[in-house]
Structure formats: C-alpha cells, structure tokens
Amino acid sequence: MKANSTLLGLLATSTSILDNVSLFGSPGKRQEATPSPFGYKAGSPASVANLKDKIKHVVWVLLENRSFDNILGGVQRPGLDNPINNGDVCNPVNVANSAGATLCTRLKDFDSIANDPDHSITGNNFEFYGQFAPDNVAIQNGTITATNQGFVNKQLISYPTITPDLAAAQVMGYYSDKEVPTLIDVVDEFATFNYWFSCIPGPTNPNRACALSGTSDGHGSNDGNFSIANISVNSIFETASSKNISWLNYDGTNGAFPPDALFYTWTAANAKNNIVPIENFFQDALLGTLPQLSYLNPSCCGLNTNSMHPDGNVSFGQVFVKQIYDAVRQGPHWKDTLLLVTYDESGGFHDHVPSPLAVPPDSKTYTERAHDGESYTFHFDRLGGRMPTWLISAYTPKGHIEDMGTNPATGAVEAYSATSVLKTLGLLWDFADLTPRVSNSPSFDHLIGPQMRQDTPLVLTPPSPFPNDT
C-alpha cells in the first residue's frame, strides 16, 4: 500500500511514543534501549547481513487475548517487569471513589476465565483511563495519562452479578511458575520482550490485521468484513508472494471462523491454496518442508481450544506452544528458523504498564458507542495492552530479557509492538514498510547472534492441568 503525502509527513515529524507517557511502572527501570546482546545495532548493515545469513524460515504464531502481567506476572525471573518481582498493584472497585475499596493483583489457580473481560476499544479506554471516551487531544498532549486503574470496575460493569473479589481474581490474577512450566522454559532458554504491545487497544481481528498489514484499515471491532475477505489493504501474504517468498497459513480454527489470511480480498482471489490444515505444520516441520513463512492460527474460543483465549485453557495453549517448538527443534529447519510466539491483544486483563502513544498507520478513524452510551472516535494513535512475546531460535541469547528498542525513523527509544515483526521481515526479505506505523517500529534483527547455540532443549516441559474456570 502506498502512503499519501500526509502519511509520509508522519515519518518526518513523528516523535517517540514515550514523549508523552511514563512507560515504566517499576523502580529502577529506565527509558533506554536494551544493550545489544551481540553488539549489533538494530537495522544496521552488519545486523541485517547476519539475519539474512542465519534465518531462512520464519514461524509466527499469534495466541489470544492475554496480558503480560496475566501470563508472566508470577514468574520469578530477574529482569521481568511484573508483580511478583516488583510488588502487587491494586485497582479501585469503583474508579469514581478513590477513597473506596481496592483489590490487588494476586496468584490465580484456574485454567480459564468464565467471564470474558471486555477488550473493545471503549472497554480498554475504561480499563486504562477510567472513562469510556477520554479526550484524545488530552491523551496526545499528556494532560490525561493512563493509570490502568479501571480493570476491576470494568469487569463489574460487564458482569454485575459477580462479586468484586471474583472480578479481581479474573482480571488481576496471574499464574505461578508451576502453572506455566512450558513458558518458563521459553523464558529461561530464549529471548523475552518486556515491553511488547498490541497494535490497537481493541479486539482480536483488528489487531491481527494490524500485525499482518501495519494497519487495521480503520476497523476497530470484529465486524463482518473479516468473515467475507473484505479487507483490501496489502498484507504480509500479498507482499511475500510479490517477492517470491513462499508462505502458508496453517489453519487451526476448525471452521469456527476464517483463518487470518482470508481476511484479505487478495488472498481469497489469489492464494486460497496457501491455507492448509494446522496438522500439516507438524509434518512439514519434521520433514523439513516448511515454507519461508509459516503463519499459524490456533483454535479459538472456549474450553478445549489452544489459543489461551480467556475462556479457553492456558494449559492447552502451552501444549500448542510445546508442539510447535518440539516439531521445529527436532526437524532439519531448526538451524535456520526464527520462531516468534506472541499474542494478538491483551484481552481486558490487567497490566501495570501504561500503553504508549504511536504513529497512526493511516488517516482512518473508527467510532463506536460505549457501554454507557457515549460515542468515541479512535484515531489509531496509541498502542494496546502489553503482551508476552518470545523470540526463539538457535541464535537467540539464552534467558535474555529485552526491554526497549529503537525507533528506526527517529532514533528515539521505542517500545516493541506487533508491527515490529513486519519491520524485521522487511529487513530479512527486502520489502518496503507497509505503513508509517511499521516505519516507526523497532526491529529485532540484532537479537540473532553470529553463532549457532548447541545447548537449546530438544523438548519443552509439558504443562499439568489445573482447575478450569472461576
């Protein structure tokens, strides 16, 4: 997609998304880029040349709807910015009563959430700002800043028959080390991003589209256009085909909804054969017949699905991650594969780190009516919630915690986000940035080292089941 002159101007005038927000909620954290573990500068000729030399296959999976503090909040590993390391934080039961009762983050012991938290744009507004329709100008100039104090109150608004303590358990709870052993292995063995945010403070499909295209094309809800291949902007799939980069969308949706590649008009018209069953991934990985880009859709949503959607099982999602890793690790492609495991959005779960501002991908807006009847128009000028993300390969540093990246357009310190994948793939496969948002997204090519590690585990630890829901 070509940017118009207004969009190109954003590249020249954009500032760091940190300019008007205090990103770090933890003592001792500083707003600076993480030192490169291998001495490469992100996006530099040496770093890109090393990336091209080492990585021939990319495997990318977006899980569903979990925040960083929700999944990794109870993981006691040095460097993780989470409640177990820094201390629990609290939300008021009623944001309008600052002197009233508060409830705090805590360990949870249930595998799924009976009451799906609100992750609409106006729902996220309430969770981040304590109001459904905050003033956009005030957000941009810093007069209003996110406090992430509205999660308990919003859960109670959505589910008025539950108790405040249950609401807090559902949206403020986090998992212990013993409940996420598969993910503990990934944290200990590979690279974890501390500050990786979703594209949009909103629901699944717009975030998946933004991750794949650098824009949601003005969509802010899971509207019907996604089900009829009516998204007409360019995507990584169309771009890859134009560059003769082989790709497959491995589809695990089981027919519940279209796989992500079928959001797009271009795919429906030109590349339906590139969508294959998820089972094919495991045979292709073990046989050494993966395409250059493997994009995996998990199953969703509800019990007995593996995306970690709130009403699905975290343990099942860990099995899925283990299956992917084990197949790649034991197959012949391990020596040249980059595996990226992330989420599409934070799903209405609490996280203590405020979401930063961001360069708009285009000039489109989205308007919705909030729970209280207010109308709100979003300009796609800030990121969504913070999510766990892992970079896994034979060349990533062992147990590395990556904090901040560098905005390639301005040189400023910048948080990572879903469009960082598109920025990095553009460096790997020589394609232009799809949108100004991508142009301002930090790449992570510098996290690929010059030497293949010989100590990566052959398999990941399997999880154990625990109670289903609360």
JOFENGI-V363203 format. One record per residue. N is the residue number from 0. RES is the residue in one letter. NEAR is the number of other C-alpha atoms within 10 Angstrom. Layout:
BEGIN
{{N:RES:NEAR} {N:RES:NEAR}}
END
This chain:
BEGIN
{{0:M:14} {1:K:12} {2:A:15} {3:N:10} {4:S:8} {5:T:10} {6:L:18} {7:L:14} {8:G:12} {9:L:19} {10:L:17} {11:A:11} {12:T:10} {13:S:18} {14:T:21} {15:S:21} {16:I:24} {17:L:18} {18:D:16} {19:N:17} {20:V:20} {21:S:17} {22:L:21} {23:F:17} {24:G:15} {25:S:15} {26:P:8} {27:G:6} {28:K:12} {29:R:12} {30:Q:16} {31:E:14} {32:A:16} {33:T:14} {34:P:13} {35:S:14} {36:P:17} {37:F:15} {38:G:12} {39:Y:20} {40:K:18} {41:A:21} {42:G:20} {43:S:14} {44:P:12} {45:A:13} {46:S:23} {47:V:21} {48:A:14} {49:N:19} {50:L:26} {51:K:16} {52:D:12} {53:K:21} {54:I:21} {55:K:18} {56:H:20} {57:V:21} {58:V:24} {59:W:19} {60:V:20} {61:L:20} {62:L:25} {63:E:28} {64:N:25} {65:R:28} {66:S:27} {67:F:28} {68:D:28} {69:N:29} {70:I:23} {71:L:27} {72:G:29} {73:G:25} {74:V:25} {75:Q:16} {76:R:17} {77:P:10} {78:G:15} {79:L:24} {80:D:28} {81:N:27} {82:P:23} {83:I:20} {84:N:16} {85:N:13} {86:G:12} {87:D:16} {88:V:18} {89:C:19} {90:N:23} {91:P:21} {92:V:24} {93:N:21} {94:V:22} {95:A:12} {96:N:10} {97:S:11} {98:A:9} {99:G:10} {100:A:13} {101:T:20} {102:L:18} {103:C:16} {104:T:26} {105:R:24} {106:L:17} {107:K:18} {108:D:17} {109:F:22} {110:D:23} {111:S:23} {112:I:21} {113:A:16} {114:N:18} {115:D:21} {116:P:27} {117:D:23} {118:H:23} {119:S:21} {120:I:26} {121:T:27} {122:G:27} {123:N:29} {124:N:24} {125:F:24} {126:E:29} {127:F:28} {128:Y:22} {129:G:22} {130:Q:20} {131:F:23} {132:A:22} {133:P:18} {134:D:13} {135:N:17} {136:V:10} {137:A:11} {138:I:18} {139:Q:19} {140:N:12} {141:G:15} {142:T:12} {143:I:16} {144:T:19} {145:A:22} {146:T:17} {147:N:22} {148:Q:24} {149:G:25} {150:F:33} {151:V:30} {152:N:24} {153:K:28} {154:Q:27} {155:L:20} {156:I:16} {157:S:16} {158:Y:15} {159:P:12} {160:T:8} {161:I:13} {162:T:12} {163:P:20} {164:D:15} {165:L:16} {166:A:26} {167:A:26} {168:A:22} {169:Q:30} {170:V:29} {171:M:29} {172:G:24} {173:Y:29} {174:Y:21} {175:S:21} {176:D:17} {177:K:12} {178:E:24} {179:V:22} {180:P:19} {181:T:23} {182:L:23} {183:I:19} {184:D:17} {185:V:23} {186:V:24} {187:D:15} {188:E:20} {189:F:20} {190:A:23} {191:T:25} {192:F:26} {193:N:23} {194:Y:26} {195:W:29} {196:F:32} {197:S:30} {198:C:32} {199:I:33} {200:P:31} {201:G:29} {202:P:27} {203:T:23} {204:N:22} {205:P:25} {206:N:27} {207:R:25} {208:A:25} {209:C:27} {210:A:25} {211:L:21} {212:S:27} {213:G:33} {214:T:29} {215:S:24} {216:D:21} {217:G:19} {218:H:24} {219:G:24} {220:S:21} {221:N:15} {222:D:11} {223:G:10} {224:N:16} {225:F:23} {226:S:17} {227:I:14} {228:A:19} {229:N:15} {230:I:21} {231:S:14} {232:V:19} {233:N:21} {234:S:24} {235:I:21} {236:F:24} {237:E:20} {238:T:18} {239:A:19} {240:S:13} {241:S:11} {242:K:12} {243:N:11} {244:I:14} {245:S:16} {246:W:23} {247:L:24} {248:N:25} {249:Y:24} {250:D:23} {251:G:22} {252:T:21} {253:N:15} {254:G:9} {255:A:10} {256:F:13} {257:P:17} {258:P:23} {259:D:23} {260:A:29} {261:L:22} {262:F:24} {263:Y:24} {264:T:19} {265:W:20} {266:T:22} {267:A:15} {268:A:10} {269:N:11} {270:A:17} {271:K:14} {272:N:10} {273:N:14} {274:I:19} {275:V:16} {276:P:15} {277:I:19} {278:E:11} {279:N:14} {280:F:25} {281:F:19} {282:Q:15} {283:D:16} {284:A:24} {285:L:18} {286:L:15} {287:G:15} {288:T:14} {289:L:25} {290:P:19} {291:Q:18} {292:L:22} {293:S:20} {294:Y:25} {295:L:26} {296:N:25} {297:P:25} {298:S:26} {299:C:22} {300:C:18} {301:G:18} {302:L:20} {303:N:15} {304:T:22} {305:N:26} {306:S:31} {307:M:29} {308:H:26} {309:P:28} {310:D:24} {311:G:26} {312:N:27} {313:V:29} {314:S:27} {315:F:21} {316:G:24} {317:Q:24} {318:V:19} {319:F:21} {320:V:22} {321:K:21} {322:Q:16} {323:I:20} {324:Y:25} {325:D:19} {326:A:21} {327:V:29} {328:R:22} {329:Q:16} {330:G:19} {331:P:16} {332:H:22} {333:W:22} {334:K:18} {335:D:19} {336:T:23} {337:L:25} {338:L:21} {339:L:18} {340:V:21} {341:T:22} {342:Y:29} {343:D:30} {344:E:33} {345:S:32} {346:G:28} {347:G:29} {348:F:32} {349:H:32} {350:D:28} {351:H:28} {352:V:22} {353:P:22} {354:S:30} {355:P:25} {356:L:23} {357:A:25} {358:V:25} {359:P:23} {360:P:27} {361:D:23} {362:S:14} {363:K:14} {364:T:15} {365:Y:15} {366:T:16} {367:E:17} {368:R:14} {369:A:18} {370:H:13} {371:D:11} {372:G:10} {373:E:12} {374:S:13} {375:Y:19} {376:T:17} {377:F:19} {378:H:17} {379:F:27} {380:D:22} {381:R:22} {382:L:25} {383:G:31} {384:G:35} {385:R:33} {386:M:30} {387:P:24} {388:T:24} {389:W:22} {390:L:24} {391:I:25} {392:S:30} {393:A:24} {394:Y:24} {395:T:25} {396:P:21} {397:K:20} {398:G:17} {399:H:20} {400:I:23} {401:E:24} {402:D:23} {403:M:21} {404:G:28} {405:T:24} {406:N:25} {407:P:19} {408:A:19} {409:T:16} {410:G:13} {411:A:21} {412:V:21} {413:E:28} {414:A:31} {415:Y:28} {416:S:29} {417:A:30} {418:T:28} {419:S:27} {420:V:22} {421:L:29} {422:K:27} {423:T:24} {424:L:22} {425:G:19} {426:L:23} {427:L:19} {428:W:15} {429:D:12} {430:F:17} {431:A:16} {432:D:23} {433:L:25} {434:T:26} {435:P:23} {436:R:29} {437:V:31} {438:S:24} {439:N:31} {440:S:28} {441:P:29} {442:S:26} {443:F:25} {444:D:27} {445:H:23} {446:L:25} {447:I:27} {448:G:21} {449:P:16} {450:Q:12} {451:M:15} {452:R:14} {453:Q:8} {454:D:9} {455:T:17} {456:P:14} {457:L:11} {458:V:16} {459:L:23} {460:T:16} {461:P:19} {462:P:19} {463:S:14} {464:P:13} {465:F:14} {466:P:10} {467:N:17} {468:D:17} {469:T:16}}
END
